[in-house]
Amino acid sequence: MASDECRMQLAEARSGYLATTRRALPVIVPVVLENDGTDLLLRARFANGSITALSGGPPGDVVALAVGDPSDEQRWFVVAQGVLRTPAALDASGALQFTPELVTGWRLPTP
């Protein structure tokens, strides 16, 4: 997929999977997305707290975010790598701000 199309799909996505590490182990978490201009706000809830408890590292952690729709006729997927930050105005949901840097995508062939 072209870069512009990947960024458009990423901006329109409402859910995805955040890939990060915690204590040197890989962690993949389902998240709800909200477009905030050039950035995305990520929200998730866990038994032990909000997504902010997941980060564990310093602000500026590099993470990956995957979005896609395998049920769509086009069967597309987009993966973005970027920086995860705590927004300046943190709301009660504990959202984290994701700034996509490297964005790639592809379509799967129809069966």
C-alpha positions, 0 to 999 in steps of 0.5 A: 500500500502507498504511504498516503493510503496507509496513513489514511487507514491509520487515521480512520481506524477506531481500534488496534493492537499496541506492541511494546515491552514490559520488563524486557518481555513483549506485550500486545494490548488491544486499544481504542484509538482516537485521531488527534490530528497528526497523533492518535490517542490510545486507551485501554483498561486492564484489571490492574489499571489503565494503559499508563500502567502498561508503559513502564518506561520513560516517556518517549518509548518506541512502540508499534501499533497495528490496525486492519480489517481482515473481514473487509473485502480489501483485507488490509493491514497497517503497522506504524512505529512511533513514539508513545507519550503522556499527553500534556492534558491527561484526562481521566481515561489515562490515554497515551499519545502515539506519534506515528513515524514509520508507517507501512501497510499491505493487502492480503490476497483474497482466498 
